[in-house]
Amino acid sequence: MALTEKRRRFVEEYLKDLNGKQAAIRAGYAPGSAEVEASRLLKDAKVRSALEAATRERTRRVEGHGITVDRIVLELAKIGFSDIRKVVEWHGAEITDEKDGDEGEGGDPVVVIRAANFVKLIGSGEIDDATAAAIAEISQTRDGALKVKMHNKQSALVNLLRHLTAPRQKPAEDDEGEAQTGRKTTGDSWDGLLQ
């Protein structure tokens, strides 16, 4: 038996953002009961089967373009573990100016100390690919100042955490019974992973 039109729309909507409540609302379920409906629908065998089939089809389509879960996770990691200091240098300084005093008061010099802040944008040829991927925008204001906007770190970290803590299928085992993850790690540093 095929899915009803409303359930089919729920499957389509759920695949957009994996948010059951919002998918239920967009599919036409009442907002007040959308969370309960989504929970019920996600437990339904026919809906789960349709979601799995649609996910397999989408994976087949996007992998043909080089889009993989690992690639997406690495892009999120670039944003989540980015460091603004690789894009912008800044420091404060005291500037001392010595001026001649008023001639009527003996001409003693006057020392003026003022604080100044200096900001320097690191050139595009000097930053690594991971840092470049974390930059959302570089723009120039009307008065000539440069503005750097990074992608949202918190959002990237939340999405990474969500991905890394999601229930997973058991990895395939090799001939010795050890799990194969297909990933090699070189230590605790993200720098090697993100290059």
Secondary structure, 3 states (H helix, E strand, C coil): CCCCHHHHHHHHHHHHHCCHHHHHHHCCCCHHHHHHHHHHHHHCHHHHHHHHHHHHHHHHHHHCCCCCHHHHHHHHHHHHCCCHHHCEEEEEEEEEEEECCCHHHCCCCEEEEEEEEEEEECCCCCCCHHHHHHEEEEEECCCCCEEEEECCHHHHHHHHHHHHHCCCCCCCECCCCCECCCCCCCCCCHHHHHC
